[in-house]
Amino acid sequence: MREDADLRQTDIANYLGIHQTVYSRYERGFQTIPLELLIKLADYYHVSLDYLTERSDKPVL
């Protein structure tokens, strides 16, 4: 979703209030993203948590 929106990892990391390197580890699956940040990402992209975590193929409830 980030790349589809033409955003850099730094853009999203800044929005989340974390370092780009930490966000990179989340994206690559090397570290689990905390629920609080998942909620912020779902709000940012206007999608459900299920869609964001690939539990659903429907972006919104």
N, CA, C, O and CB atoms as a CASP TS submission, in Angstrom:
PFRMAT TS
TARGET T0000
AUTHOR 0000-0000-0000
METHOD Language model
MODEL 1
PARENT N/A
ATOM      1  N   MET     1       0.828  -1.182   0.000  1.00  0.00           N
ATOM      2  CA  MET     1       0.000   0.000   0.000  1.00  0.00           C
ATOM      3  C   MET     1       0.873   1.245   0.000  1.00  0.00           C
ATOM      4  O   MET     1       0.562   2.236  -0.660  1.00  0.00           O
ATOM      5  CB  MET     1      -0.942  -0.002   1.202  1.00  0.00           C
ATOM      6  N   ARG     2       1.959   1.182   0.742  1.00  0.00           N
ATOM      7  CA  ARG     2       2.844   2.346   0.804  1.00  0.00           C
ATOM      8  C   ARG     2       3.388   2.674  -0.573  1.00  0.00           C
ATOM      9  O   ARG     2       3.358   3.827  -1.003  1.00  0.00           O
ATOM     10  CB  ARG     2       3.999   2.100   1.784  1.00  0.00           C
ATOM     11  N   GLU     3       3.881   1.665  -1.259  1.00  0.00           N
ATOM     12  CA  GLU     3       4.456   1.895  -2.589  1.00  0.00           C
ATOM     13  C   GLU     3       3.391   2.325  -3.586  1.00  0.00           C
ATOM     14  O   GLU     3       3.653   3.175  -4.437  1.00  0.00           O
ATOM     15  CB  GLU     3       5.158   0.634  -3.092  1.00  0.00           C
ATOM     16  N   ASP     4       2.196   1.755  -3.496  1.00  0.00           N
ATOM     17  CA  ASP     4       1.104   2.159  -4.384  1.00  0.00           C
ATOM     18  C   ASP     4       0.744   3.626  -4.205  1.00  0.00           C
ATOM     19  O   ASP     4       0.279   4.277  -5.141  1.00  0.00           O
ATOM     20  CB  ASP     4      -0.122   1.295  -4.137  1.00  0.00           C
ATOM     21  N   ALA     5       0.959   4.144  -3.002  1.00  0.00           N
ATOM     22  CA  ALA     5       0.681   5.552  -2.711  1.00  0.00           C
ATOM     23  C   ALA     5       1.896   6.442  -2.974  1.00  0.00           C
ATOM     24  O   ALA     5       1.882   7.630  -2.650  1.00  0.00           O
ATOM     25  CB  ALA     5       0.233   5.706  -1.262  1.00  0.00           C
ATOM     26  N   ASP     6       2.955   5.862  -3.567  1.00  0.00           N
ATOM     27  CA  ASP     6       4.192   6.601  -3.863  1.00  0.00           C
ATOM     28  C   ASP     6       4.793   7.260  -2.625  1.00  0.00           C
ATOM     29  O   ASP     6       5.256   8.400  -2.666  1.00  0.00           O
ATOM     30  CB  ASP     6       3.923   7.660  -4.917  1.00  0.00           C
ATOM     31  N   LEU     7       4.771   6.506  -1.520  1.00  0.00           N
ATOM     32  CA  LEU     7       5.351   7.005  -0.272  1.00  0.00           C
ATOM     33  C   LEU     7       6.644   6.257   0.016  1.00  0.00           C
ATOM     34  O   LEU     7       6.817   5.106  -0.385  1.00  0.00           O
ATOM     35  CB  LEU     7       4.354   6.851   0.909  1.00  0.00           C
ATOM     36  N   ARG     8       7.538   6.924   0.712  1.00  0.00           N
ATOM     37  CA  ARG     8       8.795   6.305   1.140  1.00  0.00           C
ATOM     38  C   ARG     8       8.615   5.735   2.546  1.00  0.00           C
ATOM     39  O   ARG     8       7.712   6.133   3.282  1.00  0.00           O
ATOM     40  CB  ARG     8       9.971   7.336   1.105  1.00  0.00           C
ATOM     41  N   GLN     9       9.474   4.815   2.897  1.00  0.00           N
ATOM     42  CA  GLN     9       9.443   4.290   4.263  1.00  0.00           C
ATOM     43  C   GLN     9       9.592   5.426   5.264  1.00  0.00           C
ATOM     44  O   GLN     9       8.971   5.409   6.326  1.00  0.00           O
ATOM     45  CB  GLN     9      10.554   3.242   4.472  1.00  0.00           C
ATOM     46  N   THR    10      10.403   6.396   4.930  1.00  0.00           N
ATOM     47  CA  THR    10      10.613   7.543   5.824  1.00  0.00           C
ATOM     48  C   THR    10       9.319   8.304   6.057  1.00  0.00           C
ATOM     49  O   THR    10       9.069   8.769   7.169  1.00  0.00           O
ATOM     50  CB  THR    10      11.672   8.486   5.248  1.00  0.00           C
ATOM     51  N   ASP    11       8.490   8.439   5.022  1.00  0.00           N
ATOM     52  CA  ASP    11       7.210   9.147   5.171  1.00  0.00           C
ATOM     53  C   ASP    11       6.334   8.465   6.208  1.00  0.00           C
ATOM     54  O   ASP    11       5.782   9.117   7.095  1.00  0.00           O
ATOM     55  CB  ASP    11       6.469   9.221   3.825  1.00  0.00           C
ATOM     56  N   ILE    12       6.211   7.151   6.090  1.00  0.00           N
ATOM     57  CA  ILE    12       5.354   6.417   7.023  1.00  0.00           C
ATOM     58  C   ILE    12       5.982   6.365   8.409  1.00  0.00           C
ATOM     59  O   ILE    12       5.283   6.489   9.415  1.00  0.00           O
ATOM     60  CB  ILE    12       5.093   4.996   6.510  1.00  0.00           C
ATOM     61  N   ALA    13       7.288   6.182   8.465  1.00  0.00           N
ATOM     62  CA  ALA    13       7.972   6.161   9.764  1.00  0.00           C
ATOM     63  C   ALA    13       7.760   7.475  10.499  1.00  0.00           C
ATOM     64  O   ALA    13       7.507   7.479  11.703  1.00  0.00           O
ATOM     65  CB  ALA    13       9.480   5.892   9.583  1.00  0.00           C
ATOM     66  N   ASN    14       7.861   8.586   9.786  1.00  0.00           N
ATOM     67  CA  ASN    14       7.627   9.894  10.410  1.00  0.00           C
ATOM     68  C   ASN    14       6.199   9.999  10.935  1.00  0.00           C
ATOM     69  O   ASN    14       5.979  10.505  12.035  1.00  0.00           O
ATOM     70  CB  ASN    14       7.905  11.028   9.406  1.00  0.00           C
ATOM     71  N   TYR    15       5.235   9.528  10.162  1.00  0.00           N
ATOM     72  CA  TYR    15       3.839   9.552  10.586  1.00  0.00           C
ATOM     73  C   TYR    15       3.646   8.734  11.866  1.00  0.00           C
ATOM     74  O   TYR    15       2.900   9.123  12.765  1.00  0.00           O
ATOM     75  CB  TYR    15       2.932   9.013   9.466  1.00  0.00           C
ATOM     76  N   LEU    16       4.332   7.601  11.925  1.00  0.00           N
ATOM     77  CA  LEU    16       4.198   6.725  13.095  1.00  0.00           C
ATOM     78  C   LEU    16       5.049   7.176  14.277  1.00  0.00           C
ATOM     79  O   LEU    16       4.863   6.702  15.398  1.00  0.00           O
ATOM     80  CB  LEU    16       4.572   5.313  12.721  1.00  0.00           C
ATOM     81  N   GLY    17       5.977   8.087  14.027  1.00  0.00           N
ATOM     82  CA  GLY    17       6.842   8.564  15.104  1.00  0.00           C
ATOM     83  C   GLY    17       7.959   7.596  15.450  1.00  0.00           C
ATOM     84  O   GLY    17       8.384   7.509  16.603  1.00  0.00           O
ATOM     85  N   ILE    18       8.437   6.862  14.433  1.00  0.00           N
ATOM     86  CA  ILE    18       9.513   5.899  14.648  1.00  0.00           C
ATOM     87  C   ILE    18      10.610   6.137  13.616  1.00  0.00           C
ATOM     88  O   ILE    18      10.427   6.915  12.679  1.00  0.00           O
ATOM     89  CB  ILE    18       8.981   4.439  14.564  1.00  0.00           C
ATOM     90  N   HIS    19      11.746   5.471  13.785  1.00  0.00           N
ATOM     91  CA  HIS    19      12.843   5.579  12.829  1.00  0.00           C
ATOM     92  C   HIS    19      12.537   4.740  11.588  1.00  0.00           C
ATOM     93  O   HIS    19      11.836   3.730  11.664  1.00  0.00           O
ATOM     94  CB  HIS    19      14.179   5.130  13.473  1.00  0.00           C
ATOM     95  N   GLN    20      13.062   5.166  10.467  1.00  0.00           N
ATOM     96  CA  GLN    20      12.869   4.452   9.206  1.00  0.00           C
ATOM     97  C   GLN    20      13.386   3.021   9.292  1.00  0.00           C
ATOM     98  O   GLN    20      12.781   2.107   8.732  1.00  0.00           O
ATOM     99  CB  GLN    20      13.566   5.190   8.067  1.00  0.00           C
ATOM    100  N   THR    21      14.493   2.825   9.983  1.00  0.00           N
ATOM    101  CA  THR    21      15.064   1.471  10.083  1.00  0.00           C
ATOM    102  C   THR    21      14.119   0.524  10.826  1.00  0.00           C
ATOM    103  O   THR    21      14.032  -0.657  10.490  1.00  0.00           O
ATOM    104  CB  THR    21      16.431   1.516  10.799  1.00  0.00           C
ATOM    105  N   VAL    22      13.421   1.035  11.822  1.00  0.00           N
ATOM    106  CA  VAL    22      12.449   0.216  12.558  1.00  0.00           C
ATOM    107  C   VAL    22      11.287  -0.128  11.629  1.00  0.00           C
ATOM    108  O   VAL    22      10.846  -1.277  11.580  1.00  0.00           O
ATOM    109  CB  VAL    22      11.934   0.962  13.838  1.00  0.00           C
ATOM    110  N   TYR    23      10.795   0.863  10.897  1.00  0.00           N
ATOM    111  CA  TYR    23       9.687   0.601   9.975  1.00  0.00           C
ATOM    112  C   TYR    23      10.106  -0.416   8.909  1.00  0.00           C
ATOM    113  O   TYR    23       9.309  -1.270   8.522  1.00  0.00           O
ATOM    114  CB  TYR    23       9.215   1.914   9.307  1.00  0.00           C
ATOM    115  N   SER    24      11.316  -0.328   8.448  1.00  0.00           N
ATOM    116  CA  SER    24      11.823  -1.270   7.453  1.00  0.00           C
ATOM    117  C   SER    24      11.783  -2.697   7.998  1.00  0.00           C
ATOM    118  O   SER    24      11.419  -3.628   7.280  1.00  0.00           O
ATOM    119  CB  SER    24      13.260  -0.895   7.038  1.00  0.00           C
ATOM    120  N   ARG    25      12.154  -2.866   9.253  1.00  0.00           N
ATOM    121  CA  ARG    25      12.111  -4.201   9.865  1.00  0.00           C
ATOM    122  C   ARG    25      10.676  -4.724   9.944  1.00  0.00           C
ATOM    123  O   ARG    25      10.443  -5.920   9.770  1.00  0.00           O
ATOM    124  CB  ARG    25      12.738  -4.165  11.274  1.00  0.00           C
ATOM    125  N   TYR    26       9.717  -3.840  10.203  1.00  0.00           N
ATOM    126  CA  TYR    26       8.310  -4.243  10.208  1.00  0.00           C
ATOM    127  C   TYR    26       7.898  -4.712   8.811  1.00  0.00           C
ATOM    128  O   TYR    26       7.291  -5.772   8.661  1.00  0.00           O
ATOM    129  CB  TYR    26       7.404  -3.071  10.678  1.00  0.00           C
ATOM    130  N   GLU    27       8.229  -3.926   7.806  1.00  0.00           N
ATOM    131  CA  GLU    27       7.837  -4.257   6.431  1.00  0.00           C
ATOM    132  C   GLU    27       8.442  -5.578   5.965  1.00  0.00           C
ATOM    133  O   GLU    27       7.785  -6.351   5.266  1.00  0.00           O
ATOM    134  CB  GLU    27       8.255  -3.140   5.483  1.00  0.00           C
ATOM    135  N   ARG    28       9.658  -5.834   6.338  1.00  0.00           N
ATOM    136  CA  ARG    28      10.340  -7.046   5.898  1.00  0.00           C
ATOM    137  C   ARG    28      10.005  -8.252   6.770  1.00  0.00           C
ATOM    138  O   ARG    28      10.437  -9.366   6.472  1.00  0.00           O
ATOM    139  CB  ARG    28      11.834  -6.822   5.893  1.00  0.00           C
ATOM    140  N   GLY    29       9.241  -8.047   7.842  1.00  0.00           N
ATOM    141  CA  GLY    29       8.823  -9.149   8.687  1.00  0.00           C
ATOM    142  C   GLY    29       9.854  -9.601   9.694  1.00  0.00           C
ATOM    143  O   GLY    29       9.738 -10.688  10.262  1.00  0.00           O
ATOM    144  N   PHE    30      10.868  -8.775   9.923  1.00  0.00           N
ATOM    145  CA  PHE    30      11.907  -9.126  10.894  1.00  0.00           C
ATOM    146  C   PHE    30      11.507  -8.765  12.313  1.00  0.00           C
ATOM    147  O   PHE    30      12.124  -9.225  13.273  1.00  0.00           O
ATOM    148  CB  PHE    30      13.209  -8.435  10.543  1.00  0.00           C
ATOM    149  N   GLN    31      10.477  -7.944  12.447  1.00  0.00           N
ATOM    150  CA  GLN    31      10.025  -7.495  13.762  1.00  0.00           C
ATOM    151  C   GLN    31       8.512  -7.343  13.685  1.00  0.00           C
ATOM    152  O   GLN    31       7.981  -6.927  12.655  1.00  0.00           O
ATOM    153  CB  GLN    31      10.723  -6.142  14.195  1.00  0.00           C
ATOM    154  N   THR    32       7.821  -7.674  14.755  1.00  0.00           N
ATOM    155  CA  THR    32       6.369  -7.555  14.807  1.00  0.00           C
ATOM    156  C   THR    32       5.976  -6.120  15.134  1.00  0.00           C
ATOM    157  O   THR    32       6.490  -5.522  16.080  1.00  0.00           O
ATOM    158  CB  THR    32       5.778  -8.529  15.847  1.00  0.00           C
ATOM    159  N   ILE    33       5.069  -5.583  14.350  1.00  0.00           N
ATOM    160  CA  ILE    33       4.614  -4.205  14.569  1.00  0.00           C
ATOM    161  C   ILE    33       3.597  -4.187  15.711  1.00  0.00           C
ATOM    162  O   ILE    33       2.687  -5.015  15.735  1.00  0.00           O
ATOM    163  CB  ILE    33       3.991  -3.605  13.266  1.00  0.00           C
ATOM    164  N   PRO    34       3.738  -3.269  16.642  1.00  0.00           N
ATOM    165  CA  PRO    34       2.797  -3.194  17.767  1.00  0.00           C
ATOM    166  C   PRO    34       1.382  -2.819  17.298  1.00  0.00           C
ATOM    167  O   PRO    34       1.213  -2.120  16.299  1.00  0.00           O
ATOM    168  CB  PRO    34       3.293  -2.171  18.804  1.00  0.00           C
ATOM    169  N   LEU    35       0.394  -3.286  18.022  1.00  0.00           N
ATOM    170  CA  LEU    35      -1.004  -3.032  17.692  1.00  0.00           C
ATOM    171  C   LEU    35      -1.288  -1.542  17.545  1.00  0.00           C
ATOM    172  O   LEU    35      -2.024  -1.138  16.645  1.00  0.00           O
ATOM    173  CB  LEU    35      -1.910  -3.627  18.756  1.00  0.00           C
ATOM    174  N   GLU    36      -0.716  -0.730  18.412  1.00  0.00           N
ATOM    175  CA  GLU    36      -0.970   0.718  18.359  1.00  0.00           C
ATOM    176  C   GLU    36      -0.562   1.298  17.002  1.00  0.00           C
ATOM    177  O   GLU    36      -1.236   2.176  16.463  1.00  0.00           O
ATOM    178  CB  GLU    36      -0.208   1.441  19.493  1.00  0.00           C
ATOM    179  N   LEU    37       0.552   0.793  16.461  1.00  0.00           N
ATOM    180  CA  LEU    37       1.014   1.294  15.166  1.00  0.00           C
ATOM    181  C   LEU    37       0.188   0.712  14.030  1.00  0.00           C
ATOM    182  O   LEU    37      -0.033   1.387  13.025  1.00  0.00           O
ATOM    183  CB  LEU    37       2.495   0.964  14.961  1.00  0.00           C
ATOM    184  N   LEU    38      -0.271  -0.518  14.165  1.00  0.00           N
ATOM    185  CA  LEU    38      -1.169  -1.089  13.161  1.00  0.00           C
ATOM    186  C   LEU    38      -2.450  -0.279  13.060  1.00  0.00           C
ATOM    187  O   LEU    38      -2.952  -0.031  11.964  1.00  0.00           O
ATOM    188  CB  LEU    38      -1.494  -2.547  13.496  1.00  0.00           C
ATOM    189  N   ILE    39      -2.974   0.129  14.199  1.00  0.00           N
ATOM    190  CA  ILE    39      -4.194   0.944  14.220  1.00  0.00           C
ATOM    191  C   ILE    39      -3.942   2.269  13.516  1.00  0.00           C
ATOM    192  O   ILE    39      -4.777   2.725  12.734  1.00  0.00           O
ATOM    193  CB  ILE    39      -4.672   1.188  15.675  1.00  0.00           C
ATOM    194  N   LYS    40      -2.801   2.888  13.786  1.00  0.00           N
ATOM    195  CA  LYS    40      -2.475   4.158  13.117  1.00  0.00           C
ATOM    196  C   LYS    40      -2.364   3.973  11.605  1.00  0.00           C
ATOM    197  O   LYS    40      -2.821   4.820  10.838  1.00  0.00           O
ATOM    198  CB  LYS    40      -1.160   4.735  13.671  1.00  0.00           C
ATOM    199  N   LEU    41      -1.758   2.865  11.180  1.00  0.00           N
ATOM    200  CA  LEU    41      -1.638   2.603   9.745  1.00  0.00           C
ATOM    201  C   LEU    41      -3.004   2.365   9.103  1.00  0.00           C
ATOM    202  O   LEU    41      -3.274   2.863   8.010  1.00  0.00           O
ATOM    203  CB  LEU    41      -0.729   1.395   9.502  1.00  0.00           C
ATOM    204  N   ALA    42      -3.860   1.608   9.779  1.00  0.00           N
ATOM    205  CA  ALA    42      -5.207   1.371   9.255  1.00  0.00           C
ATOM    206  C   ALA    42      -5.962   2.690   9.114  1.00  0.00           C
ATOM    207  O   ALA    42      -6.656   2.907   8.121  1.00  0.00           O
ATOM    208  CB  ALA    42      -5.986   0.403  10.174  1.00  0.00           C
ATOM    209  N   ASP    43      -5.828   3.555  10.090  1.00  0.00           N
ATOM    210  CA  ASP    43      -6.460   4.874  10.011  1.00  0.00           C
ATOM    211  C   ASP    43      -5.870   5.693   8.863  1.00  0.00           C
ATOM    212  O   ASP    43      -6.604   6.350   8.124  1.00  0.00           O
ATOM    213  CB  ASP    43      -6.294   5.631  11.343  1.00  0.00           C
ATOM    214  N   TYR    44      -4.567   5.653   8.718  1.00  0.00           N
ATOM    215  CA  TYR    44      -3.887   6.425   7.677  1.00  0.00           C
ATOM    216  C   TYR    44      -4.353   6.007   6.282  1.00  0.00           C
ATOM    217  O   TYR    44      -4.629   6.853   5.431  1.00  0.00           O
ATOM    218  CB  TYR    44      -2.367   6.253   7.796  1.00  0.00           C
ATOM    219  N   TYR    45      -4.438   4.699   6.058  1.00  0.00           N
ATOM    220  CA  TYR    45      -4.821   4.189   4.744  1.00  0.00           C
ATOM    221  C   TYR    45      -6.337   4.014   4.586  1.00  0.00           C
ATOM    222  O   TYR    45      -6.816   3.648   3.513  1.00  0.00           O
ATOM    223  CB  TYR    45      -4.131   2.868   4.496  1.00  0.00           C
ATOM    224  N   HIS    46      -7.086   4.280   5.664  1.00  0.00           N
ATOM    225  CA  HIS    46      -8.551   4.144   5.646  1.00  0.00           C
ATOM    226  C   HIS    46      -8.971   2.720   5.289  1.00  0.00           C
ATOM    227  O   HIS    46      -9.816   2.506   4.420  1.00  0.00           O
ATOM    228  CB  HIS    46      -9.170   5.136   4.646  1.00  0.00           C
ATOM    229  N   VAL    47      -8.373   1.761   5.968  1.00  0.00           N
ATOM    230  CA  VAL    47      -8.703   0.350   5.766  1.00  0.00           C
ATOM    231  C   VAL    47      -8.906  -0.307   7.129  1.00  0.00           C
ATOM    232  O   VAL    47      -8.556   0.254   8.167  1.00  0.00           O
ATOM    233  CB  VAL    47      -7.583  -0.383   4.955  1.00  0.00           C
ATOM    234  N   SER    48      -9.475  -1.499   7.100  1.00  0.00           N
ATOM    235  CA  SER    48      -9.666  -2.237   8.356  1.00  0.00           C
ATOM    236  C   SER    48      -8.357  -2.904   8.776  1.00  0.00           C
ATOM    237  O   SER    48      -7.450  -3.095   7.967  1.00  0.00           O
ATOM    238  CB  SER    48     -10.788  -3.301   8.205  1.00  0.00           C
ATOM    239  N   LEU    49      -8.284  -3.247  10.039  1.00  0.00           N
ATOM    240  CA  LEU    49      -7.128  -3.995  10.533  1.00  0.00           C
ATOM    241  C   LEU    49      -7.047  -5.368   9.867  1.00  0.00           C
ATOM    242  O   LEU    49      -5.951  -5.855   9.586  1.00  0.00           O
ATOM    243  CB  LEU    49      -7.201  -4.150  12.063  1.00  0.00           C
ATOM    244  N   ASP    50      -8.184  -5.987   9.614  1.00  0.00           N
ATOM    245  CA  ASP    50      -8.175  -7.283   8.940  1.00  0.00           C
ATOM    246  C   ASP    50      -7.561  -7.170   7.541  1.00  0.00           C
ATOM    247  O   ASP    50      -6.798  -8.045   7.131  1.00  0.00           O
ATOM    248  CB  ASP    50      -9.602  -7.847   8.848  1.00  0.00           C
ATOM    249  N   TYR    51      -7.876  -6.136   6.832  1.00  0.00           N
ATOM    250  CA  TYR    51      -7.285  -5.947   5.500  1.00  0.00           C
ATOM    251  C   TYR    51      -5.787  -5.686   5.616  1.00  0.00           C
ATOM    252  O   TYR    51      -4.993  -6.243   4.858  1.00  0.00           O
ATOM    253  CB  TYR    51      -7.974  -4.779   4.757  1.00  0.00           C
ATOM    254  N   LEU    52      -5.416  -4.857   6.543  1.00  0.00           N
ATOM    255  CA  LEU    52      -4.010  -4.502   6.723  1.00  0.00           C
ATOM    256  C   LEU    52      -3.162  -5.720   7.097  1.00  0.00           C
ATOM    257  O   LEU    52      -2.003  -5.821   6.697  1.00  0.00           O
ATOM    258  CB  LEU    52      -3.875  -3.423   7.796  1.00  0.00           C
ATOM    259  N   THR    53      -3.740  -6.631   7.857  1.00  0.00           N
ATOM    260  CA  THR    53      -3.005  -7.813   8.290  1.00  0.00           C
ATOM    261  C   THR    53      -3.294  -9.032   7.407  1.00  0.00           C
ATOM    262  O   THR    53      -2.966 -10.164   7.764  1.00  0.00           O
ATOM    263  CB  THR    53      -3.348  -8.130   9.735  1.00  0.00           C
ATOM    264  N   GLU    54      -3.910  -8.779   6.254  1.00  0.00           N
ATOM    265  CA  GLU    54      -4.194  -9.801   5.238  1.00  0.00           C
ATOM    266  C   GLU    54      -5.109 -10.911   5.730  1.00  0.00           C
ATOM    267  O   GLU    54      -5.010 -12.059   5.296  1.00  0.00           O
ATOM    268  CB  GLU    54      -2.911 -10.404   4.756  1.00  0.00           C
ATOM    269  N   ARG    55      -6.000 -10.549   6.643  1.00  0.00           N
ATOM    270  CA  ARG    55      -7.022 -11.506   7.096  1.00  0.00           C
ATOM    271  C   ARG    55      -8.288 -11.385   6.280  1.00  0.00           C
ATOM    272  O   ARG    55      -9.193 -12.212   6.391  1.00  0.00           O
ATOM    273  CB  ARG    55      -7.342 -11.294   8.574  1.00  0.00           C
ATOM    274  N   SER    56      -8.351 -10.331   5.444  1.00  0.00           N
ATOM    275  CA  SER    56      -9.499 -10.099   4.583  1.00  0.00           C
ATOM    276  C   SER    56      -9.013  -9.452   3.294  1.00  0.00           C
ATOM    277  O   SER    56      -7.993  -8.762   3.282  1.00  0.00           O
ATOM    278  CB  SER    56     -10.563  -9.210   5.290  1.00  0.00           C
ATOM    279  N   ASP    57      -9.733  -9.673   2.231  1.00  0.00           N
ATOM    280  CA  ASP    57      -9.395  -9.005   0.983  1.00  0.00           C
ATOM    281  C   ASP    57     -10.274  -7.791   0.731  1.00  0.00           C
ATOM    282  O   ASP    57     -10.207  -7.173  -0.331  1.00  0.00           O
ATOM    283  CB  ASP    57      -9.514  -9.971  -0.170  1.00  0.00           C
ATOM    284  N   LYS    58     -11.102  -7.454   1.723  1.00  0.00           N
ATOM    285  CA  LYS    58     -11.972  -6.278   1.629  1.00  0.00           C
ATOM    286  C   LYS    58     -11.354  -5.149   2.437  1.00  0.00           C
ATOM    287  O   LYS    58     -11.160  -5.293   3.644  1.00  0.00           O
ATOM    288  CB  LYS    58     -13.414  -6.597   2.135  1.00  0.00           C
ATOM    289  N   PRO    59     -11.038  -4.013   1.789  1.00  0.00           N
ATOM    290  CA  PRO    59     -10.351  -2.918   2.488  1.00  0.00           C
ATOM    291  C   PRO    59     -11.133  -2.317   3.653  1.00  0.00           C
ATOM    292  O   PRO    59     -10.537  -1.901   4.646  1.00  0.00           O
ATOM    293  CB  PRO    59     -10.036  -1.836   1.515  1.00  0.00           C
ATOM    294  N   VAL    60     -12.452  -2.269   3.544  1.00  0.00           N
ATOM    295  CA  VAL    60     -13.241  -1.666   4.626  1.00  0.00           C
ATOM    296  C   VAL    60     -14.322  -2.644   5.073  1.00  0.00           C
ATOM    297  O   VAL    60     -14.712  -3.559   4.347  1.00  0.00           O
ATOM    298  CB  VAL    60     -13.878  -0.317   4.169  1.00  0.00           C
ATOM    299  N   LEU    61     -14.781  -2.416   6.277  1.00  0.00           N
ATOM    300  CA  LEU    61     -15.817  -3.301   6.834  1.00  0.00           C
ATOM    301  C   LEU    61     -17.148  -3.069   6.157  1.00  0.00           C
ATOM    302  O   LEU    61     -18.134  -3.723   6.495  1.00  0.00           O
ATOM    303  CB  LEU    61     -15.958  -3.089   8.341  1.00  0.00           C
TER
END
